[in-house]
Amino acid sequence: MKLYYAPGACSMAAHIVLREAGYAFDLEPVDLATGTLADGRDYATINPKGYVPALALDNGQVLTEVAAILQYLADARPDLKLSILPPDLAHYRLLEWLNFIATEVHKTLGGLFNPQLPATCRALPIALVQRRCDWLARALGAGPFLMGAQFTIADAYLFTVLNWTAPLNIDLSPWPALQDYLGRVAARPAVQETLQAEGLTG
Ligand SMILES: N[C@@H](CCC(=O)N[C@@H](CS)C(=O)NCC(=O)O)C(=O)O
């Protein structure tokens, strides 16, 4: 398998899960500014949608969309409990989290990286994220993870996108539970390896 990624981007969620599950995989960085790969090839030939992540499977198919890739990787290794298979209600709770993270956190925070977004248009999405943080901190409770005792793909995803609050200068101190959560996930060996491989440590 090969993961097409950009350092610190949402592709990091898939990268974490690849390492958590102990898959053998290659990494290929994508220059999102130019839409090219290191050898100059057009990334659209891999993912016509132009964004990361894309996971090239050993059978030649390419899977895209964070939530789909995470479930693909986790469902193939049910023994690791990174996901929960249907018809367990917990499976649908996990889907609930993945959809919440994708639509309420990922896309809202992600849009704030757009340099073309006028400064006057930042307050509303930031206020929305803050409301989502209120909910997240309550729902996480004692955790330690979103689904309770077990670290799942939802944690890999939330960790990845909630970390963007740092470069976006969004203060998480009103939610110490979320700060503790990020620290807890960051301490996992697979997450440390991921951060290192993406050049995001030190
Ligand atoms: N719906 C996609 C969104 C992926 C996405 O937002 N990727 C960002 C990085 S976090 C990206 O590559 N943006 C560049 C672009 O859209 O051209 C998913 O869930 O995988």
PDBQT file of the ligand as one rigid body, heavy atoms in Angstrom, charges set to zero:
ROOT
HETATM    1  N1  LIG A 301     -13.297  15.129   1.714  1.00  0.00    +0.000 N 
HETATM    2  C1  LIG A 301     -11.875  14.901   1.761  1.00  0.00    +0.000 C 
HETATM    3  C2  LIG A 301     -11.185  16.195   2.140  1.00  0.00    +0.000 C 
HETATM    4  C3  LIG A 301      -9.678  16.056   2.140  1.00  0.00    +0.000 C 
HETATM    5  C4  LIG A 301      -8.997  17.388   2.411  1.00  0.00    +0.000 C 
HETATM    6  O1  LIG A 301      -9.613  18.339   2.895  1.00  0.00    +0.000 OA
HETATM    7  N2  LIG A 301      -7.684  17.419   2.112  1.00  0.00    +0.000 N 
HETATM    8  C5  LIG A 301      -6.916  18.639   2.215  1.00  0.00    +0.000 C 
HETATM    9  C6  LIG A 301      -5.780  18.501   3.246  1.00  0.00    +0.000 C 
HETATM   10  S1  LIG A 301      -6.415  18.270   4.875  1.00  0.00    +0.000 SA
HETATM   11  C7  LIG A 301      -6.284  18.932   0.866  1.00  0.00    +0.000 C 
HETATM   12  O2  LIG A 301      -5.599  18.092   0.321  1.00  0.00    +0.000 OA
HETATM   13  N3  LIG A 301      -6.559  20.124   0.338  1.00  0.00    +0.000 N 
HETATM   14  C8  LIG A 301      -6.016  20.528  -0.919  1.00  0.00    +0.000 C 
HETATM   15  C9  LIG A 301      -7.094  20.686  -1.951  1.00  0.00    +0.000 C 
HETATM   16  O3  LIG A 301      -8.285  20.599  -1.626  1.00  0.00    +0.000 OA
HETATM   17  O4  LIG A 301      -6.734  20.921  -3.092  1.00  0.00    +0.000 OA
HETATM   18  C10 LIG A 301     -11.542  13.788   2.741  1.00  0.00    +0.000 C 
HETATM   19  O5  LIG A 301     -12.273  13.590   3.737  1.00  0.00    +0.000 OA
HETATM   20  O6  LIG A 301     -10.570  13.054   2.487  1.00  0.00    +0.000 OA
ENDROOT
TORSDOF 0
